[in-house]
Amino acid sequence: MALSDIDRSLLERCLANQPRSWENFVDRFMGLVMHVINHTAQCRSIMLSASDREDLAAEVMLTIVNNDYAVLRAFRGKSSLATYLTVIARRVVVRKMLENQSPMPLGAVAEHAIADESNGVEERMTNQEEVERLLATLEGPEAHVVRMYHLEGKTYQEISRITGMPTNSLGPMLSRIRSRLRGQSHV
């Protein structure tokens, strides 16, 4: 699809720094940028907080306005403006995610997962009897995950590779299972 007349006019107004042109540009394309952010994070199994999303959206918009709209000036009109901006946004988002990449995903799930991992070795050794008791009550994937994490000492990433489960779902799963264990011990 070629560049539409609406987008051509909006692009020309932005490049000429006309009043309200940038606000109109943001209104028109912010939904697209947010979609790219969410889709990219989902494809990479990364949990994003609202703050992470806002930071990434701001980074995309900053990239567009840097150097007097250099990114927009480089647009040759061979595709729709939305297609071009999708590519730009994805590149920025992936670059920022790689810069921020840690062993754990971004956002609140990562904080929870890091806390679990930092306590992990001691907890795995001291609670082995409790883990064995819990395993007797579990079946299927839950039992497999508990066994690998608590008894075999595997990391979330290793468990994810073995089971195919998203890394960011393992911490919440283990927390639910531990809560269930604490609930059973009070019965």
C-alpha positions, 0 to 999 in steps of 0.5 A, spaced: 500 500 500 502 506 498 503 513 502 495 515 503 494 523 502 492 523 509 499 521 511 503 525 506 499 531 509 501 529 516 508 527 514 509 534 510 506 538 516 511 535 521 517 536 517 515 543 516 514 544 524 507 546 523 503 547 529 499 541 532 502 537 527 506 533 532 500 532 536 496 529 530 502 525 528 502 522 535 494 521 536 494 517 529 500 513 530 501 511 538 496 506 538 500 502 532 507 503 536 503 500 543 501 494 538 508 493 536 511 494 543 506 489 546 507 484 540 514 484 540 514 483 548 509 477 547 513 474 542 519 474 546 515 472 552 517 478 556 512 481 561 512 489 561 509 493 566 505 500 564 511 503 566 516 499 561 511 500 555 511 508 556 518 508 556 519 504 550 513 508 547 517 514 549 524 511 546 520 510 539 517 517 539 524 520 541 527 516 535 522 519 530 523 526 532 531 526 533 535 530 529 529 534 526 525 528 524 531 524 521 527 518 521 521 521 517 526 525 512 529 518 510 522 515 509 521 514 501 514 513 500 515 506 497 510 503 503 505 506 507 507 510 513 504 505 518 508 500 515 515 504 515 513 506 522 512 499 524 519 497 522 522 503 526 518 501 532 520 494 532 527 496 531 527 501 537 523 496 541 528 490 540 534 494 541 532 497 548 529 490 550 536 487 548 540 493 552 535 491 558 536 484 557 537 480 564 536 473 566 529 475 567 524 478 564 522 485 564 517 488 569 514 486 576 514 478 574 522 479 573 522 482 580 519 476 583 523 471 579 529 474 581 527 474 589 525 466 588 532 465 584 536 469 590 533 464 595 533 458 591 539 454 593 538 455 600 531 453 600 532 447 595 536 444 600 532 445 607 525 444 604 527 437 600 522 433 605 517 439 604 518 438 596 517 431 597 511 431 600 508 436 596 510 432 590 506 427 592 500 431 591 502 434 584 501 431 578 503 433 570 507 439 569 506 442 576 510 436 579 515 436 573 516 444 574 517 443 582 522 437 581 526 440 576 526 447 580 527 445 587 530 438 587 534 438 580 536 446 581 535 448 574 534 455 573 527 458 570 531 458 563 533 451 563 526 449 565 523 453 560 527 450 555 525 443 557 518 444 558 516 449 553 513 453 558 514 461 558 520 463 563 515 468 566 510 463 568 514 459 572 515 464 578 508 465 579 506 457 578 511 456 583 509 461 588 502 458 587 504 451 589 508 454 595 502 457 597 498 451 596 503 447 600 503 452 606 495 452 606 496 444 607 501 444 612 496 449 616 490 443 616 
